């Protein structure tokens, strides 16, 4: 029986070709099979392996788990001193 790869969750999302920003799990380091996603690039992105031919290099194989949503929110900061208040 072949061993199943261990998938490790990533802390930060990356851009997946055709999907957008996603969190992902990283698996094996090998040549990707067609249709699988792999990490590559100076600014790392997840690319889908092309259909008709092998890439000829080894990459980190990944799979998207959740879409990443960027949120902006307000948080309470430093207390403002009461300067120049007119009574």
Residue frames relative to the residue before (quaternion, step in Angstrom):
aa qw qx qy qz dx dy dz
X 1.0000 0.0000 0.0000 0.0000 0.00 0.00 0.00
X 0.3948 -0.7241 0.5167 0.2301 3.60 -0.85 0.97
X 0.4944 -0.6500 0.4856 0.3120 3.54 -1.10 0.72
X 0.3893 -0.6920 0.5547 0.2487 3.55 -1.08 0.75
X 0.5007 -0.6596 0.4564 0.3255 3.61 -0.96 0.78
X 0.4093 -0.6705 0.5584 0.2667 3.53 -1.21 0.58
X 0.2042 -0.7808 0.5826 0.0958 3.58 -0.77 1.06
X 0.1572 -0.8056 0.5697 0.0427 3.57 -0.78 1.09
X 0.4119 -0.7144 0.5005 0.2635 3.64 -0.73 0.98
X 0.3586 -0.7218 0.5540 0.2087 3.58 -1.07 0.77
X 0.4890 -0.6789 0.4710 0.2794 3.57 -1.12 0.70
X 0.7817 0.2432 -0.1247 0.5606 3.59 1.11 -0.67
X 0.4684 -0.6728 0.4848 0.3048 3.59 -1.07 0.62
X 0.1130 -0.7575 0.6296 0.1307 3.56 -1.31 0.14
X 0.5894 -0.5848 0.4278 0.3574 3.56 -1.28 0.32
X 0.1821 -0.7736 0.6017 0.0798 3.58 -0.82 1.07
X 0.5216 -0.6498 0.4618 0.3041 3.56 -0.85 1.03
X 0.8488 0.1436 -0.1343 0.4908 3.57 -0.79 1.09
X 0.7168 0.4048 -0.2484 0.5105 3.61 1.24 -0.16
X 0.4350 -0.6652 0.4880 0.3609 3.60 0.86 -1.00
X 0.7620 -0.3573 0.2674 0.4693 3.57 -1.29 -0.32
X 0.0954 0.7908 -0.5940 0.1127 3.56 -0.81 1.08
X 0.4174 -0.5928 0.6066 0.3261 3.49 -1.34 0.38
X 0.0977 -0.8254 0.5560 0.0095 3.57 -1.09 0.56
X 0.3414 -0.6657 0.6102 0.2606 3.48 -1.42 0.11
X 0.2734 -0.7579 0.5737 0.1470 3.55 -1.01 0.86
X 0.1627 -0.8036 0.5692 0.0623 3.54 -0.98 0.88
X 0.8644 -0.0972 0.1001 0.4831 3.51 -0.96 -0.97
X 0.3289 -0.6765 0.6158 0.2345 3.53 -1.37 0.33
X 0.3632 0.7070 -0.5117 0.3261 3.57 -0.18 1.34
X 0.6479 -0.4592 0.3999 0.4576 3.55 -1.30 -0.08
X 0.4073 -0.7340 0.4794 0.2559 3.62 -0.73 0.99
X 0.3920 -0.6688 0.5781 0.2546 3.53 -1.23 0.62
X 0.6584 -0.5292 0.3332 0.4188 3.57 -1.10 0.53
X 0.7894 0.2984 -0.2510 0.4741 3.53 -1.00 0.93
X 0.5906 0.5578 -0.3761 0.4456 3.62 1.21 -0.31
X 0.4022 -0.6761 0.5545 0.2714 3.56 -1.25 0.46
X 0.0248 -0.7788 0.6268 0.0036 3.55 -1.16 0.72
X 0.4530 -0.6825 0.5059 0.2703 3.59 -1.18 0.61
X 0.1889 0.7691 -0.5926 0.1472 3.55 -0.98 0.91
X 0.6515 0.5490 -0.3940 0.3447 3.56 -1.30 0.42
X 0.6023 -0.5481 0.4374 0.3814 3.54 -1.28 0.51
X 0.6842 0.2032 -0.1674 0.6801 3.56 1.15 -0.72
X 0.3636 -0.8002 0.4323 0.2014 3.54 -0.14 1.35
X 0.0501 0.7557 -0.6498 0.0649 3.51 -0.99 1.03
X 0.4253 -0.6704 0.5399 0.2795 3.55 -1.28 0.35
X 0.1160 -0.8009 0.5873 0.0118 3.55 -0.71 1.14
X 0.3967 -0.6853 0.5508 0.2638 3.55 -1.17 0.62
X 0.4799 -0.6728 0.4813 0.2921 3.57 -0.85 1.00
X 0.4951 -0.6806 0.4534 0.2934 3.59 -0.93 0.90
X 0.6020 -0.6278 0.3833 0.3108 3.54 -1.18 0.60
X 0.8191 0.3728 -0.2303 0.3703 3.62 0.35 -1.09
X 0.8256 0.1875 -0.0782 0.5264 3.64 1.05 -0.43
X 0.5089 -0.6360 0.4739 0.3345 3.61 -1.15 0.52
X 0.5347 -0.6445 0.4487 0.3119 3.58 -1.17 0.53
X 0.3763 -0.7631 0.4573 0.2589 3.59 1.12 -0.55
X 0.7187 0.3402 -0.2397 0.5571 3.63 1.27 0.09
X 0.4503 -0.6668 0.5211 0.2848 3.55 -1.29 0.37
X 0.0308 -0.7841 0.6192 -0.0286 3.55 -1.08 0.85
X 0.5521 -0.5557 0.4864 0.3871 3.56 -1.33 0.20
X 0.2879 -0.7565 0.5664 0.1550 3.59 -0.67 1.12
X 0.0261 -0.8097 0.5856 -0.0278 3.59 -0.88 0.96
X 0.1205 -0.7612 0.6274 0.1115 3.54 -1.30 0.31
X 0.4619 -0.6886 0.4792 0.2880 3.61 -0.89 0.89
X 0.2062 -0.7908 0.5653 0.1120 3.57 -1.06 0.75
X 0.7981 -0.0320 0.0636 0.5983 3.60 0.92 -0.94
X 0.4886 -0.6160 0.5180 0.3368 3.55 -1.13 0.60
X 0.3544 -0.7215 0.5571 0.2087 3.56 -1.11 0.74
X 0.1154 -0.7824 0.6112 0.0310 3.56 -0.89 1.00
X 0.2742 -0.7560 0.5722 0.1609 3.57 -0.76 1.04
X 0.0705 -0.8040 0.5904 0.0019 3.57 -0.78 1.06
X 0.1624 -0.7473 0.6369 0.0978 3.51 -1.14 0.74
X 0.0537 0.8087 -0.5825 0.0619 3.58 -0.87 0.89
X 0.4495 -0.6569 0.5364 0.2805 3.54 -1.30 0.35
X 0.0505 -0.7759 0.6285 0.0186 3.55 -1.07 0.82
X 0.5349 -0.6306 0.4544 0.3311 3.57 -1.08 0.69
X 0.1974 -0.7996 0.5616 0.0799 3.56 -0.83 1.05
X 0.8205 -0.1934 0.1690 0.5107 3.56 -1.12 -0.77
X 0.5377 -0.6012 0.4830 0.3409 3.52 -1.23 0.56
X 0.3373 -0.7256 0.5660 0.1986 3.57 -1.03 0.85
X 0.3705 -0.7167 0.5472 0.2230 3.56 -0.85 1.01
X 0.4750 -0.6869 0.4796 0.2693 3.58 -1.07 0.72
X 0.0755 0.8219 -0.5540 0.1086 3.58 0.31 1.27
X 0.8612 0.1583 -0.1171 0.4685 3.56 -1.01 0.86
X 0.3507 0.7480 -0.5013 0.2574 3.58 1.12 0.46
X 0.2523 -0.7553 0.5890 0.1376 3.57 -0.93 0.93
X 0.3036 -0.7784 0.5243 0.1644 3.55 -0.78 1.06
